[in-house]
């Protein structure tokens, strides 16, 4: 699953997902990819922070449109997913 997420997710979903969802997914993939590296520079930490914050904010905006009642639970689930990867 991790290989699909990191290596095939973006190319396979490009053109299938609507642009705002694809952009949001790309922030998540890029952020997780950088965090999985054996060594990470300060610059990569800044980029990762940017990617994951944007993912969270876009997720929050998208889910707000459908009145998702437990957004914080969604955010915590993503944190647990990141810890597992």
Phi and psi in radians as a Rosetta constraint file:
Dihedral C 1 N 2 CA 2 C 2 CIRCULARHARMONIC -1.096 0.35
Dihedral N 2 CA 2 C 2 N 3 CIRCULARHARMONIC -0.715 0.35
Dihedral C 2 N 3 CA 3 C 3 CIRCULARHARMONIC -1.111 0.35
Dihedral N 3 CA 3 C 3 N 4 CIRCULARHARMONIC -0.730 0.35
Dihedral C 3 N 4 CA 4 C 4 CIRCULARHARMONIC -1.091 0.35
Dihedral N 4 CA 4 C 4 N 5 CIRCULARHARMONIC -0.809 0.35
Dihedral C 4 N 5 CA 5 C 5 CIRCULARHARMONIC -1.016 0.35
Dihedral N 5 CA 5 C 5 N 6 CIRCULARHARMONIC -0.842 0.35
Dihedral C 5 N 6 CA 6 C 6 CIRCULARHARMONIC -1.437 0.35
Dihedral N 6 CA 6 C 6 N 7 CIRCULARHARMONIC -0.677 0.35
Dihedral C 6 N 7 CA 7 C 7 CIRCULARHARMONIC -1.729 0.35
Dihedral N 7 CA 7 C 7 N 8 CIRCULARHARMONIC -0.635 0.35
Dihedral C 7 N 8 CA 8 C 8 CIRCULARHARMONIC -1.939 0.35
Dihedral N 8 CA 8 C 8 N 9 CIRCULARHARMONIC -0.313 0.35
Dihedral C 8 N 9 CA 9 C 9 CIRCULARHARMONIC -0.989 0.35
Dihedral N 9 CA 9 C 9 N 10 CIRCULARHARMONIC -0.929 0.35
Dihedral C 9 N 10 CA 10 C 10 CIRCULARHARMONIC -1.130 0.35
Dihedral N 10 CA 10 C 10 N 11 CIRCULARHARMONIC -0.874 0.35
Dihedral C 10 N 11 CA 11 C 11 CIRCULARHARMONIC -1.102 0.35
Dihedral N 11 CA 11 C 11 N 12 CIRCULARHARMONIC -0.619 0.35
Dihedral C 11 N 12 CA 12 C 12 CIRCULARHARMONIC -1.302 0.35
Dihedral N 12 CA 12 C 12 N 13 CIRCULARHARMONIC -0.548 0.35
Dihedral C 12 N 13 CA 13 C 13 CIRCULARHARMONIC -1.644 0.35
Dihedral N 13 CA 13 C 13 N 14 CIRCULARHARMONIC -0.139 0.35
Dihedral C 13 N 14 CA 14 C 14 CIRCULARHARMONIC -1.141 0.35
Dihedral N 14 CA 14 C 14 N 15 CIRCULARHARMONIC 2.176 0.35
Dihedral C 14 N 15 CA 15 C 15 CIRCULARHARMONIC 1.562 0.35
Dihedral N 15 CA 15 C 15 N 16 CIRCULARHARMONIC -0.259 0.35
Dihedral C 15 N 16 CA 16 C 16 CIRCULARHARMONIC -1.679 0.35
Dihedral N 16 CA 16 C 16 N 17 CIRCULARHARMONIC -0.862 0.35
Dihedral C 16 N 17 CA 17 C 17 CIRCULARHARMONIC -1.329 0.35
Dihedral N 17 CA 17 C 17 N 18 CIRCULARHARMONIC 2.548 0.35
Dihedral C 17 N 18 CA 18 C 18 CIRCULARHARMONIC -1.039 0.35
Dihedral N 18 CA 18 C 18 N 19 CIRCULARHARMONIC 2.656 0.35
Dihedral C 18 N 19 CA 19 C 19 CIRCULARHARMONIC -0.900 0.35
Dihedral N 19 CA 19 C 19 N 20 CIRCULARHARMONIC -0.795 0.35
Dihedral C 19 N 20 CA 20 C 20 CIRCULARHARMONIC -1.158 0.35
Dihedral N 20 CA 20 C 20 N 21 CIRCULARHARMONIC -0.599 0.35
Dihedral C 20 N 21 CA 21 C 21 CIRCULARHARMONIC -1.289 0.35
Dihedral N 21 CA 21 C 21 N 22 CIRCULARHARMONIC -0.679 0.35
Dihedral C 21 N 22 CA 22 C 22 CIRCULARHARMONIC -1.120 0.35
Dihedral N 22 CA 22 C 22 N 23 CIRCULARHARMONIC -0.773 0.35
Dihedral C 22 N 23 CA 23 C 23 CIRCULARHARMONIC -1.061 0.35
Dihedral N 23 CA 23 C 23 N 24 CIRCULARHARMONIC -0.734 0.35
Dihedral C 23 N 24 CA 24 C 24 CIRCULARHARMONIC -1.108 0.35
Dihedral N 24 CA 24 C 24 N 25 CIRCULARHARMONIC -0.780 0.35
Dihedral C 24 N 25 CA 25 C 25 CIRCULARHARMONIC -1.096 0.35
Dihedral N 25 CA 25 C 25 N 26 CIRCULARHARMONIC -0.655 0.35
Dihedral C 25 N 26 CA 26 C 26 CIRCULARHARMONIC -1.158 0.35
Dihedral N 26 CA 26 C 26 N 27 CIRCULARHARMONIC -0.610 0.35
Dihedral C 26 N 27 CA 27 C 27 CIRCULARHARMONIC -1.073 0.35
Dihedral N 27 CA 27 C 27 N 28 CIRCULARHARMONIC -0.757 0.35
Dihedral C 27 N 28 CA 28 C 28 CIRCULARHARMONIC -1.127 0.35
Dihedral N 28 CA 28 C 28 N 29 CIRCULARHARMONIC -0.829 0.35
Dihedral C 28 N 29 CA 29 C 29 CIRCULARHARMONIC -1.055 0.35
Dihedral N 29 CA 29 C 29 N 30 CIRCULARHARMONIC -0.825 0.35
Dihedral C 29 N 30 CA 30 C 30 CIRCULARHARMONIC -1.113 0.35
Dihedral N 30 CA 30 C 30 N 31 CIRCULARHARMONIC -0.735 0.35
Dihedral C 30 N 31 CA 31 C 31 CIRCULARHARMONIC -1.114 0.35
Dihedral N 31 CA 31 C 31 N 32 CIRCULARHARMONIC -0.796 0.35
Dihedral C 31 N 32 CA 32 C 32 CIRCULARHARMONIC -1.169 0.35
Dihedral N 32 CA 32 C 32 N 33 CIRCULARHARMONIC -0.721 0.35
Dihedral C 32 N 33 CA 33 C 33 CIRCULARHARMONIC -0.969 0.35
Dihedral N 33 CA 33 C 33 N 34 CIRCULARHARMONIC -0.814 0.35
Dihedral C 33 N 34 CA 34 C 34 CIRCULARHARMONIC -1.142 0.35
Dihedral N 34 CA 34 C 34 N 35 CIRCULARHARMONIC -0.647 0.35
Dihedral C 34 N 35 CA 35 C 35 CIRCULARHARMONIC -1.238 0.35
Dihedral N 35 CA 35 C 35 N 36 CIRCULARHARMONIC -0.393 0.35
Dihedral C 35 N 36 CA 36 C 36 CIRCULARHARMONIC -1.489 0.35
Dihedral N 36 CA 36 C 36 N 37 CIRCULARHARMONIC -0.095 0.35
Dihedral C 36 N 37 CA 37 C 37 CIRCULARHARMONIC -1.160 0.35
Dihedral N 37 CA 37 C 37 N 38 CIRCULARHARMONIC 2.674 0.35
Dihedral C 37 N 38 CA 38 C 38 CIRCULARHARMONIC -1.161 0.35
Dihedral N 38 CA 38 C 38 N 39 CIRCULARHARMONIC -0.652 0.35
Dihedral C 38 N 39 CA 39 C 39 CIRCULARHARMONIC -2.262 0.35
Dihedral N 39 CA 39 C 39 N 40 CIRCULARHARMONIC 2.512 0.35
Dihedral C 39 N 40 CA 40 C 40 CIRCULARHARMONIC -2.368 0.35
Dihedral N 40 CA 40 C 40 N 41 CIRCULARHARMONIC 2.323 0.35
Dihedral C 40 N 41 CA 41 C 41 CIRCULARHARMONIC -1.505 0.35
Dihedral N 41 CA 41 C 41 N 42 CIRCULARHARMONIC 2.945 0.35
Dihedral C 41 N 42 CA 42 C 42 CIRCULARHARMONIC -1.075 0.35
Dihedral N 42 CA 42 C 42 N 43 CIRCULARHARMONIC -0.689 0.35
Dihedral C 42 N 43 CA 43 C 43 CIRCULARHARMONIC -1.077 0.35
Dihedral N 43 CA 43 C 43 N 44 CIRCULARHARMONIC -0.709 0.35
Dihedral C 43 N 44 CA 44 C 44 CIRCULARHARMONIC -1.187 0.35
Dihedral N 44 CA 44 C 44 N 45 CIRCULARHARMONIC -0.557 0.35
Dihedral C 44 N 45 CA 45 C 45 CIRCULARHARMONIC -1.125 0.35
Dihedral N 45 CA 45 C 45 N 46 CIRCULARHARMONIC -0.733 0.35
Dihedral C 45 N 46 CA 46 C 46 CIRCULARHARMONIC -1.103 0.35
Dihedral N 46 CA 46 C 46 N 47 CIRCULARHARMONIC -0.768 0.35
Dihedral C 46 N 47 CA 47 C 47 CIRCULARHARMONIC -1.123 0.35
Dihedral N 47 CA 47 C 47 N 48 CIRCULARHARMONIC -0.745 0.35
Dihedral C 47 N 48 CA 48 C 48 CIRCULARHARMONIC -1.076 0.35
Dihedral N 48 CA 48 C 48 N 49 CIRCULARHARMONIC -0.768 0.35
Dihedral C 48 N 49 CA 49 C 49 CIRCULARHARMONIC -1.032 0.35
Dihedral N 49 CA 49 C 49 N 50 CIRCULARHARMONIC -0.785 0.35
Dihedral C 49 N 50 CA 50 C 50 CIRCULARHARMONIC -1.046 0.35
Dihedral N 50 CA 50 C 50 N 51 CIRCULARHARMONIC -0.834 0.35
Dihedral C 50 N 51 CA 51 C 51 CIRCULARHARMONIC -1.099 0.35
Dihedral N 51 CA 51 C 51 N 52 CIRCULARHARMONIC -0.835 0.35
Dihedral C 51 N 52 CA 52 C 52 CIRCULARHARMONIC -1.260 0.35
Dihedral N 52 CA 52 C 52 N 53 CIRCULARHARMONIC -0.584 0.35
Dihedral C 52 N 53 CA 53 C 53 CIRCULARHARMONIC -1.146 0.35
Dihedral N 53 CA 53 C 53 N 54 CIRCULARHARMONIC -0.750 0.35
Dihedral C 53 N 54 CA 54 C 54 CIRCULARHARMONIC -1.133 0.35
Dihedral N 54 CA 54 C 54 N 55 CIRCULARHARMONIC -0.695 0.35
Dihedral C 54 N 55 CA 55 C 55 CIRCULARHARMONIC -1.025 0.35
Dihedral N 55 CA 55 C 55 N 56 CIRCULARHARMONIC -0.829 0.35
Dihedral C 55 N 56 CA 56 C 56 CIRCULARHARMONIC -1.062 0.35
Dihedral N 56 CA 56 C 56 N 57 CIRCULARHARMONIC -0.821 0.35
Dihedral C 56 N 57 CA 57 C 57 CIRCULARHARMONIC -1.146 0.35
Dihedral N 57 CA 57 C 57 N 58 CIRCULARHARMONIC -0.728 0.35
Dihedral C 57 N 58 CA 58 C 58 CIRCULARHARMONIC -1.175 0.35
Dihedral N 58 CA 58 C 58 N 59 CIRCULARHARMONIC -0.680 0.35
Dihedral C 58 N 59 CA 59 C 59 CIRCULARHARMONIC -1.086 0.35
Dihedral N 59 CA 59 C 59 N 60 CIRCULARHARMONIC -0.755 0.35
Dihedral C 59 N 60 CA 60 C 60 CIRCULARHARMONIC -1.068 0.35
Dihedral N 60 CA 60 C 60 N 61 CIRCULARHARMONIC -0.780 0.35
Dihedral C 60 N 61 CA 61 C 61 CIRCULARHARMONIC -1.161 0.35
Dihedral N 61 CA 61 C 61 N 62 CIRCULARHARMONIC -0.734 0.35
Dihedral C 61 N 62 CA 62 C 62 CIRCULARHARMONIC -1.141 0.35
Dihedral N 62 CA 62 C 62 N 63 CIRCULARHARMONIC -0.804 0.35
Dihedral C 62 N 63 CA 63 C 63 CIRCULARHARMONIC -1.241 0.35
Dihedral N 63 CA 63 C 63 N 64 CIRCULARHARMONIC -0.495 0.35
Dihedral C 63 N 64 CA 64 C 64 CIRCULARHARMONIC -1.085 0.35
Dihedral N 64 CA 64 C 64 N 65 CIRCULARHARMONIC -0.605 0.35
Dihedral C 64 N 65 CA 65 C 65 CIRCULARHARMONIC -1.119 0.35
Dihedral N 65 CA 65 C 65 N 66 CIRCULARHARMONIC -0.511 0.35
Dihedral C 65 N 66 CA 66 C 66 CIRCULARHARMONIC -1.787 0.35
Dihedral N 66 CA 66 C 66 N 67 CIRCULARHARMONIC 0.227 0.35
Dihedral C 66 N 67 CA 67 C 67 CIRCULARHARMONIC 0.966 0.35
Dihedral N 67 CA 67 C 67 N 68 CIRCULARHARMONIC 0.888 0.35
Dihedral C 67 N 68 CA 68 C 68 CIRCULARHARMONIC -1.229 0.35
Dihedral N 68 CA 68 C 68 N 69 CIRCULARHARMONIC 2.025 0.35
Dihedral C 68 N 69 CA 69 C 69 CIRCULARHARMONIC -1.315 0.35
Dihedral N 69 CA 69 C 69 N 70 CIRCULARHARMONIC -0.378 0.35
Dihedral C 69 N 70 CA 70 C 70 CIRCULARHARMONIC -2.130 0.35
Dihedral N 70 CA 70 C 70 N 71 CIRCULARHARMONIC 1.039 0.35
Dihedral C 70 N 71 CA 71 C 71 CIRCULARHARMONIC -1.066 0.35
Dihedral N 71 CA 71 C 71 N 72 CIRCULARHARMONIC -0.680 0.35
Dihedral C 71 N 72 CA 72 C 72 CIRCULARHARMONIC -1.090 0.35
Dihedral N 72 CA 72 C 72 N 73 CIRCULARHARMONIC -0.626 0.35
Dihedral C 72 N 73 CA 73 C 73 CIRCULARHARMONIC -1.124 0.35
Dihedral N 73 CA 73 C 73 N 74 CIRCULARHARMONIC -0.669 0.35
Dihedral C 73 N 74 CA 74 C 74 CIRCULARHARMONIC -1.091 0.35
Dihedral N 74 CA 74 C 74 N 75 CIRCULARHARMONIC -0.786 0.35
Dihedral C 74 N 75 CA 75 C 75 CIRCULARHARMONIC -1.080 0.35
Dihedral N 75 CA 75 C 75 N 76 CIRCULARHARMONIC -0.784 0.35
Dihedral C 75 N 76 CA 76 C 76 CIRCULARHARMONIC -1.116 0.35
Dihedral N 76 CA 76 C 76 N 77 CIRCULARHARMONIC -0.643 0.35
Dihedral C 76 N 77 CA 77 C 77 CIRCULARHARMONIC -1.091 0.35
Dihedral N 77 CA 77 C 77 N 78 CIRCULARHARMONIC -0.673 0.35
Dihedral C 77 N 78 CA 78 C 78 CIRCULARHARMONIC -1.167 0.35
Dihedral N 78 CA 78 C 78 N 79 CIRCULARHARMONIC -0.639 0.35
Dihedral C 78 N 79 CA 79 C 79 CIRCULARHARMONIC -1.114 0.35
Dihedral N 79 CA 79 C 79 N 80 CIRCULARHARMONIC -0.782 0.35
Dihedral C 79 N 80 CA 80 C 80 CIRCULARHARMONIC -1.127 0.35
Dihedral N 80 CA 80 C 80 N 81 CIRCULARHARMONIC -0.644 0.35
Dihedral C 80 N 81 CA 81 C 81 CIRCULARHARMONIC -1.089 0.35
Dihedral N 81 CA 81 C 81 N 82 CIRCULARHARMONIC -0.775 0.35
Dihedral C 81 N 82 CA 82 C 82 CIRCULARHARMONIC -1.065 0.35
Dihedral N 82 CA 82 C 82 N 83 CIRCULARHARMONIC -0.758 0.35
Dihedral C 82 N 83 CA 83 C 83 CIRCULARHARMONIC -1.094 0.35
Dihedral N 83 CA 83 C 83 N 84 CIRCULARHARMONIC -0.605 0.35
Dihedral C 83 N 84 CA 84 C 84 CIRCULARHARMONIC -1.259 0.35
Dihedral N 84 CA 84 C 84 N 85 CIRCULARHARMONIC -0.645 0.35
